[in-house]
Amino acid sequence: MRAVADGAAAGASGVRHGAALVAYAEAALGADEAALDKARGAVLAGLGPEALVDAAAVIGNFQRMVRIADSTGIALDAPLDLLTGEMRRELGFEGFGSAANTPASGAAKRLIGRLLSPLTRKTFRLVGAIQRLRGRSTARPAR
């Protein structure tokens, strides 16, 4: 999560070629064509043409989802707000414009969120580990 919030941390994320992928995502959302060409080239060189297409599709899909959510004013649901509030504050997500769609948490909710934060982090790590294991078993064969 920190790598998403802070592109400079992407190299230490544990994701193969994470820094190149984050640079590509950031360049794709910017207006600097030279930076986009450089970032696209780094993903192509490091991961190959299929991964470049997959990364472009993921960027496009997330951009679409964010625009839909922002335009409709979708707020985080109460359980997700409670469980991720501390993490979102720590990562600076509250500074994003769409954070205004979710009402500010009261003191009791913030306290409960802080108490649940260690469990939430462990749960996210467990889900990530399960997804990585699933990814290994369902990975596409090399061409």
Secondary structure, 3 states (H helix, E strand, C coil): CHHHHCHHHHHHCCCCCHHHHHHHHHHHCCCCHHHHHHHHHHHHHHHCHHHHHHHHHHHHHHHHHHHHHHHHCCCCCHHHHHHHHHHHHHHCHHHCHHHHHCCCCCHHHHHHHHHHHHHHHHHHHHHHHHHHHHHHHHCCCCC
